Amino acid sequence: MKARLVAVGERAPGWVADGFAEYRKRLSYWLPLDLVEIEPGLRGKGRDAVRARQDEGARVLAALPRQAHVVALDVEGRAHSSEDLARRLEHWRGQGRDLAVLIGGPEGHAPEVLARADERWSLGPLTLPHMLVRLVAAEQLYRAAAMLANHPYHRA
């Protein structure tokens, strides 16, 4: 199984790119992880945020691997403990499909993206910068994979 993190937003700050690269490298044996950055929709004075979200949604859907199990990061989704996420990862692996984890833009995901998602995952009620979410999602996938491999990274 391979995983793809599809994230609205481009040009992550160096500390995010470095952190993501570190977890991507650590995951490479257990769960190869690619990052696909999606160009944000145009926002600002005189711009329609709904249209921006629709444009982002179309680009996100186009970036999905064929037949992938799609998990949308969404505040309304299900929160998982690290142990729960490891069980979910084990379940996803058992499906024999690739995995796509989606990070939306400032207004969240377009309705079409949420309709395509097989499930929704919440990182909790906090509002996090979307660039930071990339790093948190990668770390949590690494933690889950490490738990399944009985690696000592997770010491709860």
C-alpha positions in Angstrom: 0.0 0.0 0.0 1.1 3.5 -0.8 -0.2 6.7 0.7 -0.7 10.1 -0.8 -1.2 13.3 1.3 -3.2 15.7 -0.9 -3.0 19.2 0.6 -4.4 22.5 -0.5 -1.6 25.0 -0.3 1.8 25.5 -1.9 5.3 26.4 -0.8 5.4 25.1 2.8 7.8 27.0 5.1 11.2 25.3 5.5 10.5 23.9 8.9 7.3 22.2 7.7 9.0 20.8 4.5 11.9 19.5 6.6 9.6 17.9 9.2 7.4 16.3 6.5 10.5 15.0 4.7 11.8 13.4 7.9 8.5 11.5 8.5 8.3 10.6 4.8 11.8 9.1 5.0 10.9 7.2 8.2 7.7 5.9 6.7 9.3 4.8 3.4 9.7 1.2 4.4 6.2 0.7 6.0 4.1 3.1 4.1 5.5 5.1 1.2 4.0 8.6 1.4 3.9 11.2 -1.3 2.8 14.8 -1.0 0.6 16.4 -3.7 0.2 20.2 -3.2 -2.9 21.7 -4.7 -3.0 25.3 -5.8 -5.4 27.2 -3.6 -8.4 28.9 -5.1 -8.3 32.7 -5.5 -9.4 34.6 -2.4 -9.5 38.2 -1.3 -11.5 41.3 -2.0 -14.1 40.8 -4.6 -13.4 37.0 -4.8 -16.0 34.3 -4.1 -14.7 31.9 -1.3 -17.3 29.3 -2.3 -16.0 29.3 -5.9 -12.4 29.1 -4.5 -13.4 26.0 -2.5 -15.1 24.4 -5.5 -12.0 25.0 -7.7 -9.8 23.5 -5.0 -12.1 20.5 -4.7 -12.0 19.8 -8.4 -8.1 19.8 -8.2 -8.2 17.6 -5.1 -10.4 15.0 -6.8 -8.2 15.0 -9.9 -5.2 14.2 -7.7 -6.7 11.1 -6.1 -5.1 7.8 -7.0 -7.4 5.4 -8.8 -9.4 3.2 -6.4 -7.8 4.8 -3.3 -9.4 4.7 0.1 -10.0 8.4 0.8 -9.7 9.9 4.2 -10.6 13.6 4.5 -9.3 15.5 7.4 -12.3 17.3 8.7 -13.2 18.9 12.1 -16.5 17.0 11.9 -14.7 13.7 11.4 -13.9 11.0 13.9 -11.1 11.6 16.3 -8.7 8.7 16.8 -6.3 7.9 19.6 -2.9 6.7 18.3 -3.9 3.2 19.0 -7.2 3.6 17.1 -5.3 5.1 14.2 -3.0 2.1 14.1 -6.0 -0.2 14.0 -7.4 1.9 11.1 -4.1 1.7 9.3 -4.1 -2.0 9.7 -7.7 -2.1 8.3 -6.7 0.1 5.3 -3.8 -2.1 4.5 -6.1 -5.1 4.6 -8.3 -3.6 1.9 -5.4 -3.8 -0.6 -6.0 -0.2 -1.8 -3.8 2.8 -1.8 -4.6 5.5 0.8 -5.3 9.2 0.2 -5.4 11.6 3.1 -6.9 15.0 2.2 -6.2 18.4 3.7 -8.6 21.2 2.6 -8.2 24.9 2.2 -9.2 27.7 4.6 -12.9 27.0 4.3 -12.5 23.2 4.5 -13.3 20.7 1.8 -15.8 21.2 -1.1 -18.9 19.1 -0.7 -17.9 16.9 -3.7 -14.7 16.0 -1.9 -16.5 15.1 1.3 -18.9 13.0 -0.7 -16.0 11.1 -2.3 -14.3 10.5 1.1 -14.7 7.0 2.5 -14.3 8.4 5.9 -13.4 11.6 7.8 -10.6 12.0 10.4 -10.5 14.8 12.9 -7.3 15.9 14.6 -9.5 17.4 17.3 -11.4 20.6 17.9 -8.3 22.9 17.7 -7.9 25.1 14.7 -4.5 24.3 13.3 -2.5 26.1 10.5 -3.0 23.9 7.4 0.8 23.6 6.8 1.2 22.3 10.4 -1.6 19.7 9.7 0.7 18.2 7.0 3.3 17.6 9.6 0.9 16.3 12.3 -0.8 13.9 9.8 2.6 12.5 8.6 3.8 12.0 12.2 0.6 10.3 13.2 0.8 7.9 10.2 4.4 7.2 11.1 3.4 6.5 14.7 0.6 4.2 13.6 2.9 2.3 11.3 5.6 2.1 14.0 3.1 0.7 16.4 2.0 -2.0 13.9 5.7 -2.9 13.4 6.3 -3.1 17.2 8.9 -0.3 16.8 9.7 1.5 20.1 8.8 5.0 18.7 5.4 5.0 20.5 5.9 4.6 24.2 2.5 5.4 25.7 
